[in-house]
């Protein structure tokens, strides 16, 4: 009904303009151009001829219109009047439509401001004809609220992590100060006891260094913007080099790393960033592997993808925790009470780098075995 009621004024405007044009034309012809128009009309549309009049019984001179010309004149005037009326009506309608559009935009803007400023669904803000906009705004508002909640959760996780780290810093620092004080107060301490206290102080200092590095990692992550410098990479050599670098870390628990891959494997990507991805995954595998177990690294081509697997034997990761290990600042509970836990950024950074390479990274864990899978396109 509302759409029909909007079209009626346009029709009235067009009819009114046409009538006004006709009246104006009549006024011009009858009042202003009276004498000249009559002379012009008689010259072009009247004719004089001799004709026999039956009622008079004789011939007479007849002054009559040339009807075929008069019909053309009337038709032309009618068509011209209607055309001009339509053009003027279209122009008026155009400006009226622009005014309606501006008014509609103003109304929608006001409704959006009202909608954003209230907490409910906004069904009482948008009228029925704006139902589609109301639905879209509800979806946008829900997405924004979800993002804000995610940011709040991340901030809470970060604050919790900083709190844990600040608390953890006290213990090794107190131990270092305590044992160094004992060494300082007893210079004649037996060599065996002195060596024991020195070893403990050094161990606690190393722990303190790791915690400080975690603080730096958090700060660096907040400030960095990851960009890629892509080139052709010898993937096999990169993985071999990484296994060699991790040998001291793995051997401390009796672990080993075994690589199964073709020596000719290569891939296009950022070598520094991808090395960081593999380093973070292997570091995670080494931290949570059972002692004296084997970490298997394998790589193979599948269609147009390069698939790299990291499999280690260790405690099964529960499904609810497995879905969160790629989140920023997420650490499993047992990581907080052991040297294995980092700032919860390693796997999150790895996922971001892999995503920038248009790849995917996933994790599966069952029966004391965890497998990380990295899938990268062969060319970017």
C-alpha positions as CSV (number, residue, x, y, z in Angstrom):
1,X,0.0,0.0,0.0
2,X,2.8,2.4,0.8
3,X,4.5,1.9,-2.5
4,X,1.2,2.7,-4.4
5,X,0.7,5.8,-2.3
6,X,4.1,7.0,-3.3
7,X,3.4,6.6,-7.0
8,X,0.0,8.5,-6.9
9,X,1.6,12.0,-6.2
10,X,3.9,11.6,-9.3
11,X,0.9,10.9,-11.5
12,X,-1.0,13.9,-10.1
13,X,2.1,16.1,-10.7
14,X,2.3,15.0,-14.3
15,X,-1.4,15.5,-15.0
16,X,-1.3,18.9,-13.3
17,X,1.7,20.0,-15.3
18,X,0.1,18.9,-18.6
19,X,-3.1,20.8,-17.8
20,X,-1.2,23.9,-16.8
21,X,0.7,23.7,-20.1
22,X,-2.5,23.4,-22.1
23,X,-4.0,26.4,-20.2
24,X,-0.9,28.4,-20.7
25,X,-0.9,27.6,-24.4
26,X,-4.5,28.6,-24.7
27,X,-3.8,31.8,-22.8
28,X,-1.0,32.7,-25.2
29,X,-3.1,31.9,-28.3
30,X,-6.2,33.6,-27.1
31,X,-4.9,36.7,-25.3
32,X,-1.3,37.5,-26.3
33,X,-1.0,36.2,-29.8
34,X,-4.7,36.8,-30.8
35,X,-4.3,38.8,-34.0
36,X,-1.1,37.3,-35.2
37,X,-2.2,33.8,-34.5
38,X,-5.4,34.2,-36.4
39,X,-3.6,35.6,-39.4
40,X,-1.1,32.8,-39.2
41,X,-3.8,30.2,-38.8
42,X,-5.9,31.6,-41.7
43,X,-2.8,31.7,-44.0
44,X,-1.7,28.1,-43.3
45,X,-4.9,26.2,-42.4
46,X,-7.8,28.0,-44.1
47,X,-8.8,27.8,-47.8
48,X,-11.2,29.6,-50.1
49,X,-13.1,27.8,-52.9
50,X,-16.2,27.9,-55.1
51,X,-18.8,25.4,-54.2
52,X,-22.4,24.7,-55.2
53,X,-24.9,25.1,-52.3
54,X,-28.0,23.0,-52.8
55,X,-30.0,24.9,-50.3
56,X,-29.2,28.2,-52.1
57,X,-29.4,26.7,-55.5
58,X,-26.3,28.5,-56.7
59,X,-22.6,28.6,-56.4
60,X,-20.9,30.5,-53.6
61,X,-17.4,31.2,-52.2
62,X,-16.7,29.0,-49.1
63,X,-14.0,29.9,-46.5
64,X,-13.2,26.6,-44.6
65,X,-10.4,25.0,-42.7
66,X,-8.0,22.5,-44.3
67,X,-8.9,19.7,-41.9
68,X,-6.0,17.4,-42.6
69,X,-3.6,20.2,-41.7
70,X,-5.7,21.2,-38.6
71,X,-5.6,17.5,-37.5
72,X,-1.8,17.5,-37.8
73,X,-1.5,20.7,-35.9
74,X,-3.8,19.5,-33.0
75,X,-1.9,16.2,-32.9
76,X,1.5,17.9,-32.9
77,X,0.4,20.3,-30.1
78,X,-1.0,17.5,-28.1
79,X,2.1,15.3,-28.5
80,X,4.4,18.3,-27.7
81,X,2.4,19.3,-24.6
82,X,2.4,15.7,-23.3
83,X,6.1,15.4,-24.1
84,X,7.0,18.6,-22.3
85,X,4.7,17.6,-19.4
86,X,6.4,14.2,-19.1
87,X,9.9,15.8,-19.2
88,X,9.0,18.3,-16.6
89,X,7.3,15.6,-14.5
90,X,10.4,13.4,-14.8
91,X,12.7,16.3,-13.7
92,X,10.4,17.0,-10.8
93,X,10.2,13.3,-9.9
94,X,14.0,13.0,-10.1
95,X,14.6,15.8,-7.7
96,X,11.8,14.6,-5.4
97,X,13.3,11.1,-5.5
98,X,16.7,12.5,-4.6
99,X,15.1,14.4,-1.7
100,X,13.4,11.2,-0.6
101,X,16.7,9.3,-0.9
102,X,18.4,11.9,1.3
103,X,15.6,11.7,3.8
104,X,15.7,7.9,3.8
105,X,19.5,8.0,4.4
106,X,19.0,10.4,7.2
107,X,16.3,8.3,8.7
108,X,18.5,5.1,8.4
109,X,21.5,6.9,9.9
110,X,19.3,8.0,12.9
111,X,17.9,4.5,13.2
112,X,21.5,3.0,13.2
113,X,22.6,5.5,15.9
114,X,19.6,4.5,18.0
115,X,20.2,0.8,17.3
116,X,23.9,1.0,18.3
117,X,23.0,3.0,21.4
118,X,20.7,0.4,22.8
119,X,21.3,-3.1,24.2
120,X,18.3,-5.1,22.8
121,X,17.7,-6.6,19.4
122,X,16.5,-3.3,17.9
123,X,13.1,-4.6,16.6
124,X,11.5,-1.4,17.9
125,X,14.0,0.8,16.1
126,X,13.7,-0.4,12.5
127,X,10.2,-0.4,10.9
128,X,8.9,-3.4,8.9
129,X,10.2,-2.1,5.6
130,X,13.7,-2.1,7.0
131,X,13.5,-5.7,8.2
132,X,16.4,-6.8,6.0
133,X,18.6,-4.0,7.3
134,X,17.6,-4.9,10.8
135,X,18.7,-8.5,10.3
136,X,22.1,-7.5,8.8
137,X,22.7,-5.0,11.6
138,X,21.9,-7.7,14.1
139,X,24.5,-10.0,12.4
140,X,27.1,-7.2,12.3
141,X,26.5,-6.3,15.9
142,X,26.7,-9.9,17.0
143,X,30.0,-10.3,15.1
144,X,31.4,-7.1,16.7
145,X,30.4,-8.2,20.2
146,X,32.0,-11.6,19.5
147,X,35.2,-9.9,18.4
148,X,35.2,-7.6,21.4
149,X,34.6,-10.6,23.7
150,X,37.5,-12.5,22.0
151,X,39.8,-9.4,22.6
152,X,38.7,-9.3,26.2
153,X,39.4,-13.0,26.6
154,X,42.8,-12.6,25.0
155,X,43.6,-9.6,27.2
156,X,42.5,-11.7,30.2
157,X,44.7,-14.6,29.1
158,X,47.6,-12.3,28.6
159,X,47.1,-10.7,32.1
160,X,46.9,-14.2,33.6
161,X,50.1,-15.2,31.9
162,X,51.9,-12.1,33.0
163,X,50.7,-12.7,36.6
164,X,51.9,-16.3,36.4
165,X,55.3,-15.2,35.0
166,X,55.7,-12.5,37.6
167,X,54.9,-15.0,40.4
168,X,57.3,-17.5,38.9
169,X,60.1,-15.0,38.7
170,X,60.2,-14.7,42.5
171,X,61.1,-18.3,43.2
172,X,64.3,-18.7,41.0
173,X,65.4,-15.2,41.9
174,X,65.1,-15.9,45.6
175,X,67.0,-19.2,45.2
176,X,69.8,-17.6,43.2
177,X,70.2,-14.8,45.9
178,X,70.0,-17.4,48.7
179,X,72.6,-19.8,47.4
180,X,74.9,-16.9,46.3
181,X,74.6,-15.5,49.8
182,X,75.6,-18.8,51.3
183,X,78.7,-19.0,49.0
184,X,79.6,-15.4,49.9
185,X,79.2,-15.9,53.7
186,X,81.2,-19.2,53.8
187,X,84.3,-18.8,51.7
188,X,85.8,-21.9,53.4
189,X,82.9,-24.1,52.3
190,X,83.8,-27.7,51.3
191,X,84.4,-27.9,47.5
192,X,81.6,-30.6,47.1
193,X,79.0,-28.4,48.8
194,X,80.3,-25.2,47.0
195,X,79.9,-27.1,43.6
196,X,76.4,-28.2,44.6
197,X,75.3,-24.7,45.5
198,X,76.8,-23.2,42.4
199,X,75.1,-25.8,40.2
200,X,71.7,-25.0,41.8
201,X,72.2,-21.3,41.5
202,X,73.1,-21.7,37.8
203,X,70.1,-23.9,37.2
204,X,67.8,-21.3,38.8
205,X,69.5,-18.5,36.9
206,X,68.8,-20.4,33.6
207,X,65.1,-20.7,34.7
208,X,65.0,-17.0,35.4
209,X,66.5,-16.3,32.0
210,X,63.7,-18.4,30.3
211,X,61.0,-16.5,32.2
212,X,62.5,-13.1,31.2
213,X,62.7,-14.3,27.6
214,X,59.0,-15.1,27.8
215,X,58.3,-11.4,28.8
216,X,60.3,-10.3,25.8
217,X,58.4,-12.7,23.5
218,X,55.1,-11.2,24.6
219,X,56.3,-7.6,24.0
220,X,57.9,-8.6,20.6
221,X,54.6,-10.3,19.5
222,X,52.5,-7.2,20.3
223,X,54.8,-5.0,18.3
224,X,55.7,-7.1,15.3
225,X,54.0,-7.2,11.9
226,X,54.7,-10.4,10.0
227,X,55.8,-9.9,6.4
228,X,57.0,-12.5,3.9
229,X,60.2,-12.5,1.7
230,X,59.6,-15.5,-0.5
231,X,62.1,-17.5,-2.3
232,X,62.8,-21.1,-3.3
233,X,63.7,-23.2,-0.3
234,X,65.6,-26.5,0.0
235,X,63.1,-28.1,2.4
236,X,65.1,-31.2,3.1
237,X,68.2,-29.3,4.1
238,X,66.2,-27.0,6.3
239,X,64.7,-29.9,8.2
240,X,68.1,-31.7,8.5
241,X,69.7,-28.5,9.9
242,X,66.8,-28.1,12.4
243,X,67.2,-31.7,13.6
244,X,71.0,-31.1,14.2
245,X,70.3,-27.9,16.1
246,X,67.8,-29.6,18.4
247,X,70.2,-32.5,19.2
248,X,71.4,-31.0,22.6
249,X,67.9,-30.3,23.7
250,X,66.6,-33.7,22.7
251,X,69.5,-35.7,24.1
252,X,69.0,-34.2,27.5
253,X,65.9,-36.4,27.9
254,X,67.2,-39.2,25.8
255,X,65.0,-38.3,22.9
256,X,65.9,-38.5,19.2
257,X,64.5,-36.9,16.0
258,X,64.3,-38.9,12.8
259,X,63.6,-37.4,9.4
260,X,61.9,-39.3,6.6
261,X,61.8,-37.2,3.4
262,X,63.1,-37.0,-0.2
263,X,66.4,-35.1,-0.5
264,X,65.0,-33.2,-3.5
265,X,62.1,-31.6,-1.7
266,X,61.8,-27.9,-2.2
267,X,59.1,-25.3,-1.6
268,X,58.5,-21.6,-2.2
269,X,58.2,-19.4,0.9
270,X,60.0,-17.2,3.4
271,X,62.9,-19.4,4.8
272,X,63.2,-17.5,8.1
273,X,59.5,-17.6,8.8
274,X,59.1,-21.2,7.9
275,X,62.1,-22.2,9.9
276,X,60.5,-20.5,12.9
277,X,57.3,-22.5,12.3
278,X,59.2,-25.8,12.2
279,X,61.3,-24.7,15.2
280,X,58.2,-23.9,17.3
281,X,56.5,-27.2,16.5
282,X,59.6,-29.3,17.2
283,X,60.3,-27.3,20.4
284,X,56.7,-28.1,21.5
285,X,57.2,-31.8,20.6
286,X,60.5,-32.0,22.5
287,X,58.9,-30.3,25.6
288,X,56.0,-32.8,25.8
289,X,57.6,-36.0,24.7
290,X,58.1,-39.0,26.9
291,X,61.8,-39.5,27.9
292,X,63.8,-41.8,25.6
293,X,61.1,-41.6,22.8
294,X,61.5,-40.8,19.1
295,X,60.2,-37.7,17.3
296,X,59.4,-38.6,13.7
297,X,59.5,-35.8,11.0
298,X,58.3,-36.6,7.5
299,X,57.5,-34.7,4.4
300,X,55.9,-35.6,1.1
301,X,54.2,-34.1,-1.9
302,X,50.4,-34.6,-2.3
303,X,48.9,-33.1,-5.4
304,X,50.0,-29.5,-5.4
305,X,50.7,-29.4,-1.6
306,X,53.7,-30.1,0.5
307,X,52.7,-31.9,3.7
308,X,55.1,-32.0,6.7
309,X,54.3,-34.2,9.7
310,X,55.7,-33.9,13.3
311,X,54.8,-36.9,15.4
312,X,55.9,-37.4,19.1
313,X,55.0,-39.8,21.8
314,X,53.7,-38.0,24.9
315,X,50.6,-37.4,27.0
316,X,47.4,-37.3,24.9
317,X,46.1,-33.8,24.6
318,X,42.3,-33.6,25.5
319,X,40.0,-32.6,22.6
320,X,38.9,-29.4,24.4
321,X,42.5,-28.3,24.8
322,X,43.6,-29.4,21.4
323,X,41.2,-26.9,19.8
324,X,42.9,-24.0,21.7
325,X,46.6,-24.7,21.4
326,X,46.9,-22.4,18.4
327,X,45.3,-19.5,20.3
328,X,47.5,-16.6,21.5
329,X,48.7,-16.8,25.1
330,X,47.1,-20.2,25.6
331,X,49.1,-22.6,27.8
332,X,48.0,-26.0,29.1
333,X,47.7,-26.2,32.8
334,X,50.7,-28.5,33.2
335,X,52.8,-26.0,31.3
336,X,52.5,-23.5,34.2
337,X,54.1,-25.8,36.7
338,X,57.0,-27.0,34.5
339,X,59.8,-25.7,32.4
340,X,58.0,-26.8,29.3
341,X,55.5,-24.0,29.3
342,X,56.3,-20.9,27.2
343,X,54.3,-17.7,26.7
344,X,51.7,-19.5,24.7
345,X,52.8,-17.8,21.5
346,X,54.9,-20.3,19.6
347,X,52.0,-22.3,18.0
348,X,50.0,-19.1,17.5
349,X,52.8,-17.5,15.6
350,X,53.3,-20.7,13.6
351,X,49.7,-20.7,12.5
352,X,49.9,-17.0,11.4
353,X,53.0,-17.7,9.3
354,X,51.5,-20.8,7.7
355,X,48.2,-18.9,7.0
356,X,50.2,-16.1,5.3
357,X,51.7,-18.8,3.1
358,X,48.1,-19.8,2.2
359,X,48.6,-23.1,4.0
360,X,47.1,-24.9,7.0
361,X,48.3,-26.3,10.3
362,X,46.4,-28.8,12.4
363,X,47.0,-31.1,15.4
364,X,45.7,-34.5,16.4
365,X,46.3,-36.4,19.6
366,X,45.2,-39.9,20.6
367,X,46.7,-42.9,22.4
368,X,49.8,-41.0,23.7
369,X,50.7,-39.8,20.2
370,X,50.4,-36.2,18.9
371,X,50.8,-35.3,15.3
372,X,51.2,-31.8,13.9
373,X,50.5,-31.4,10.2
374,X,51.6,-28.5,8.1
375,X,50.2,-28.2,4.6
376,X,51.8,-25.6,2.2
377,X,51.2,-24.9,-1.5
378,X,54.1,-25.8,-3.7
379,X,54.1,-22.3,-5.2
380,X,52.7,-19.0,-4.0
